[in-house]
Amino acid sequence: MFSKILIANRGEIACRVAATARRLGIATVAVYSDADALAAHVQACDQSVRLGPAPARDSYLRGELIIAAALATGAQAIHPGYGFLSENADFAEACAAAGLVFIGPPAAAIRAMGSKSAAKTLMQDAAVPLVPGYHGDRQEADFLREQAGRIGYPVLLKASSGGGGKGMRIVDDSADFDAALSSCQREALASFGDDHVLVEKYLTRPRHIEIQVFADSLGHCIYLFERDCSVQRRHQKVLEEAPAPGMSPERRAAMGAAAVAAAQAVGYVGAGTVEFIANQDGSFYFMEMNTRLQVEHPVTEMITGQDLVEWQLRVAAGEPLPVQQHQLSINGHAIEARIYAENPEKGFLPSIGTVTHLRTANAVSFQVQGTASAQPAPIRIDAGVREGDAISPFYDPMIAKLIAWGPDRASALRNMARALAQYQVVGLATNIAFLQRLVSGEAFSNADLDTGLIERHRDTLLPAPTAPALETLAAAAANVLQCEARASAADPWSATDGWRAHGRLRRTLSFTGDAGSHPIDVAYADADQPQTLWHDGQSHVLQFESTHDSDLRLRLDGRVLQATAVHDGELLHVFDSHGHTRLRLLDPLAHAADGETGDDRLTAPMPGKIVAILAARGQHVERGAPLLIMEAMKMEHTIAAPAAGVIDELLYAVGDQVSEGARLLDFRPD
């Protein structure tokens, strides 16, 4: 076994590898960019080495710097995590040339499976079923369009060297083919340095089922059952679960055998995932192989009781697989939700900022029980972001992975719903409320799964904003009164107890939120006496006490309620049984000079780079017309015209970096 390893990654996977290595008595070395100097993974390791500036191309993608760091610190092996250089065959070869063990598959296996088109040919020779499509080398747009017509629409364009949902486009009609191809190629080139694409038949209502395989250097290869990863947006997984609902033992065995055959066809060693697209009738086709550990590996660990990172370390050190196929069994059900800093209501745009408040359910971290018969903890959180950490525009905006286990799917669902309800993040937008609606929705609850689930239920998963509940407004009012009382205690001349010579003050608190203005009247009372609230013409009796700096215990009309209220600048975040509500208390004096600006300029919704300009100065465009395309976190975002009008000025060129809120162009509506 190794005495020291270097972890060539960041975030929760680097923390996870460090935790497992520590348990095995292995010292660890972290690498970091300038953006990650104080990151959790740096503090989780025994040593750390700076790589360079924040952009990944200047730090985490500099293989020569990572190898130099490993040699300088005396590390014997490099764990690549997932993403960055984890599937880079040249990096694996460079590690070997430097006398370092690459904790992953051989470079030849990475190269064989790294090209989706070449992998399809290999799988065809290995008798693994394939989706109809074109996987060749010809890349002329006219030829690819012809192939799409031959296959039949809808088709899927997919980056040959891709992964993680990047460089993929669904094309429903030949008229949309050229624009989709250009966008797919740009994103593929930016993400993987290769704009080669393949064209496949897009199956309607398919499920995405993947098989976890593991092989050692002694010729043994097994599969650790399946994961259903059908719930996706932009071809990126949102929820994953194991085992796959409705999977029969016969189908599981057939898919497992096909996955093992795929791994053996390329002389695979280590952890890998063979991904299949499956029809509702049970038929399945090879899609691709990820030659690394997957983000969703914890659900497999929870149902098998095996530590896959420990397996990686042992196999890379030359040890045999710790178990044989017949020794594996499934224990219960596990579901993983990816907690992202993103705004689902704005097209899932990543959110940039600092986590100013973070509270989660009681959970274990990176804990694997070690035997399939052990009772796993109901909640596990794998996180690389802590309170006070910043989500930057340079890397994937994942905050944490929330994993729920139960003896069956229904209990795992209940545990997941409970844990999501207890997850509080302030400082940036998150997808937590979206995940709550997804988990509690009829389709997912009933395991009516396919890759189009989110889009098909978009109206219920992304509903229009609604007015806050009375209980939420009462908690917000209680927080305002509580903060004023604390200020009065510190400075008697600023007393805000509502005392008047002829009675007590009745005051309107004007809260605003996503659904508009929400006034609530407060009639002040003597200390320790109930307050009276008026809302929608009805009076309510309110008592409250603080149980923590941000926690409130309320009694509203005799009902006992719990809430958490957190201030972030002018915003008040209320967490209660109705979820997470963002409110702003309108102060007429503070905003007396504010007015309507009538701003007709389009601004960048997030930091990024201009990759395409689709309109010209002086051009008249219709509402919704694409004007330019930004790339952020290796995903493309189209900026569209808000109304019919004329472009007066383009303020940036292709290749320019822009900051969030930057004015992109001058636009004059009709």
C-alpha positions, 0 to 999 in steps of 0.5 A, spaced: 500 500 500 502 507 498 504 511 504 503 518 500 498 520 495 497 526 491 490 528 490 489 532 483 482 535 484 478 539 488 471 539 492 468 534 495 471 528 491 478 531 494 475 531 501 472 524 500 479 521 497 483 524 503 478 521 508 479 514 506 486 515 505 487 517 512 483 511 515 488 507 511 494 511 514 496 514 507 498 521 507 495 526 502 497 532 498 492 537 496 494 541 490 490 548 489 489 554 485 489 561 487 481 561 488 482 555 492 487 557 497 483 556 503 478 551 500 476 545 504 480 540 500 486 543 502 485 543 509 483 536 509 490 533 506 496 533 510 500 537 505 498 542 499 502 545 493 499 551 489 499 550 482 497 557 479 492 562 477 484 560 478 482 558 471 483 550 470 487 551 464 492 554 468 492 550 474 488 543 475 489 542 468 497 543 468 499 535 468 506 537 468 505 541 475 501 536 478 507 531 477 512 536 479 508 537 486 507 529 487 515 528 486 517 534 490 513 531 496 514 524 495 508 522 493 508 515 490 501 515 486 496 520 484 488 520 484 485 524 479 478 524 482 473 525 477 473 531 471 479 535 470 485 530 468 481 523 470 480 521 463 486 524 460 490 518 457 496 523 456 496 524 463 496 517 465 502 516 461 506 522 463 505 519 471 507 512 469 513 515 465 515 519 472 515 513 476 508 515 479 502 510 479 496 513 476 490 511 480 485 509 474 485 505 468 491 504 463 492 509 458 490 505 453 483 503 456 482 511 457 484 512 450 480 506 447 473 509 451 475 516 451 473 517 443 465 515 443 466 513 436 472 508 437 468 505 443 462 504 439 466 500 434 469 496 440 463 495 443 460 492 436 466 487 436 464 485 443 457 484 441 454 489 446 448 492 443 449 499 440 444 505 439 443 506 431 447 512 429 454 515 425 460 514 429 465 515 424 471 520 423 467 525 417 465 531 420 463 536 414 456 539 416 453 537 410 455 529 411 453 529 418 446 532 416 445 527 411 446 522 416 441 525 421 436 524 416 438 517 414 437 515 422 431 519 422 429 525 427 430 526 433 437 525 433 442 526 439 449 530 437 454 528 442 461 530 443 465 524 441 470 526 447 465 528 452 462 527 458 458 531 464 452 533 459 457 538 455 457 538 448 450 535 447 444 537 443 437 534 441 435 536 434 428 535 432 428 537 425 433 538 420 432 546 420 435 546 426 441 541 425 446 547 423 445 551 429 445 545 434 451 542 430 455 549 431 453 550 438 455 543 440 462 543 437 463 550 440 462 547 447 465 540 446 472 544 443 471 549 450 470 543 454 475 537 451 479 540 446 476 536 441 470 538 437 469 531 434 461 529 434 457 523 433 450 523 431 445 518 434 438 516 434 434 520 440 430 515 443 423 517 446 422 516 454 429 512 455 432 511 461 439 512 463 442 506 467 449 505 468 453 499 471 459 500 476 464 495 474 471 494 477 477 490 475 484 489 478 490 487 474 490 480 476 484 479 470 478 479 475 472 484 473 466 484 477 460 489 477 457 492 483 449 493 480 446 499 477 444 506 478 438 509 475 440 516 473 434 518 468 433 524 472 437 530 468 437 537 465 441 539 460 443 532 459 446 532 466 444 528 472 440 531 478 438 525 482 441 518 482 439 512 485 440 504 486 438 499 485 434 502 479 426 501 480 423 495 476 430 492 475 429 484 474 434 480 476 435 477 469 435 484 466 440 486 471 445 480 470 444 481 462 446 488 463 452 487 468 455 481 463 455 486 458 458 492 462 463 487 464 464 485 457 465 492 455 471 493 460 474 486 459 474 488 451 479 494 453 483 491 458 480 495 464 483 496 471 480 500 476 473 503 477 469 505 471 462 506 469 458 503 463 452 507 461 446 504 457 440 507 454 434 503 456 427 503 453 421 502 457 420 495 454 427 493 457 431 493 451 438 497 452 444 499 448 451 501 450 452 509 450 459 510 453 464 508 458 466 513 463 473 511 465 473 514 472 469 514 479 463 517 478 460 523 482 454 518 484 458 512 486 455 513 493 449 510 492 452 504 490 457 504 496 450 505 500 447 499 498 453 494 497 457 497 504 463 497 500 468 503 499 470 504 492 475 509 493 479 504 498 478 499 492 481 504 488 487 505 492 488 497 493 487 495 486 492 501 484 497 498 489 497 491 485 492 488 490 486 483 488 479 485 488 477 484 495 470 480 493 468 476 488 461 477 484 457 472 488 459 475 495 456 482 493 448 483 495 444 489 495 441 492 501 436 497 501 435 503 497 439 509 496 438 516 492 443 522 491 441 529 490 446 534 487 446 540 491 448 546 486 449 553 486 444 555 481 438 558 479 433 553 476 428 559 475 433 562 470 435 556 466 439 553 471 444 558 471 450 557 476 450 562 482 456 565 484 457 568 491 459 566 498 455 561 503 454 566 508 449 561 512 449 553 511 445 548 515 444 541 514 441 535 516 444 530 521 448 526 517 455 522 516 460 524 512 464 520 507 462 514 511 461 507 508 459 501 513 464 496 510 459 490 509 452 489 506 449 487 512 450 493 516 445 498 517 447 505 513 446 511 516 439 514 513 443 521 511 450 522 508 453 528 506 459 529 501 461 536 501 467 540 499 464 547 501 463 550 508 460 556 511 464 562 509 466 558 502 465 562 495 463 559 489 467 562 483 465 562 476 471 557 475 469 551 477 463 546 477 458 549 482 456 543 486 455 545 493 454 538 496 452 531 494 446 529 499 445 521 499 439 518 503 438 511 504 432 506 507 431 499 507 426 500 501 425 506 496 419 509 499 423 510 506 429 512 502 424 518 499 422 520 506 429 520 508 431 525 502 425 529 503 426 530 510 434 532 509 432 537 503 427 540 508 433 541 513 438 544 508 439 551 509 443 555 504 444 563 504 449 567 500 447 564 493 441 561 489 441 554 490 436 548 487 434 545 493 427 548 492 427 545 485 429 538 488 424 538 493 419 539 488 422 533 484 423 528 490 415 529 492 412 529 485 408 524 482 413 522 477 419 521 481 415 518 487 412 513 483 418 511 479 415 513 472 422 515 470 425 517 463 430 522 461 425 527 459 422 527 466 424 534 468 422 537 461 415 534 461 413 536 468 417 543 467 410 547 469 410 543 476 417 543 478 418 550 476 412 554 478 410 561 478 412 565 484 406 565 489 405 569 495 408 567 502 404 563 507 401 567 513 406 563 517 412 565 513 410 573 514 409 572 521 416 569 522 419 575 518 415 580 522 417 577 528 424 577 526 424 584 524 421 586 531 426 582 535 432 585 531 429 592 533 428 590 540 435 588 540 437 595 538 433 598 543 436 594 548 443 596 546 441 604 545 435 606 549 435 613 545 433 608 539 427 605 542 422 601 537 417 598 542 412 602 539 410 606 545 406 612 544 402 617 549 395 615 547 396 608 546 401 603 542 403 604 535 400 600 529 405 599 523 405 596 516 411 592 515 411 592 507 415 585 505 417 584 497 418 578 494 418 574 487 411 574 487 410 582 489 408 586 495 406 583 502 404 588 507 402 585 514 400 590 520 403 589 527 400 592 533 405 593 538 404 590 545 407 591 552 413 587 553 412 579 554 405 580 551 402 578 545 403 582 538 397 583 534 398 582 526 393 584 521 393 580 514 388 580 508 383 583 513 384 578 519 387 579 525 392 574 528 395 573 535 403 572 535 408 570 540 415 569 539 422 567 542 429 566 540 431 559 541 438 561 537 441 567 533 437 566 527 432 561 530 425 563 532 419 559 536 412 562 534 405 561 537 401 564 532 393 563 534 395 558 539 399 554 534 406 552 535 411 554 529 419 553 528 422 558 523 429 560 522 430 567 519 437 569 516 439 576 514 444 577 507 444 584 506 437 587 504 434 580 504 431 576 509 431 569 508 426 565 512 426 557 512 420 554 515 415 548 513 413 552 507 420 552 505 425 557 503 422 564 502 426 570 500 423 577 502 426 584 502 423 589 508 421 595 504 424 602 507 421 608 504 426 612 507 432 608 504 429 608 497 425 614 497 430 616 491 429 610 487 425 610 481 424 607 474 430 607 470 427 604 464 434 601 462 434 598 455 441 595 456 442 587 456 447 585 462 451 578 463 447 574 468 453 571 470 461 571 469 463 568 463 466 569 456 463 571 449 463 565 444 458 568 439 455 574 436 449 573 432 446 580 431 450 586 428 449 593 430 443 597 427 440 590 426 432 590 427 431 583 431 424 580 434 423 578 441 426 572 443 431 573 437 438 570 439 443 576 440 450 573 443 452 566 446 456 566 453 460 560 455 460 560 463 463 553 467 463 550 460 456 551 458 453 555 453 447 560 455 444 564 449 442 572 451 436 573 447 432 580 445 427 582 451 423 585 445 422 587 438 427 593 437 434 595 434 441 594 436 445 600 437 451 598 440 455 591 441 460 592 447 464 586 447 467 581 441 468 574 441 473 571 446 472 577 451 471 575 458 465 579 462 463 580 469 456 578 472 452 584 471 456 587 465 452 591 460 453 587 453 450 591 448 445 597 447 438 595 445 433 600 443 426 597 443 420 599 438 
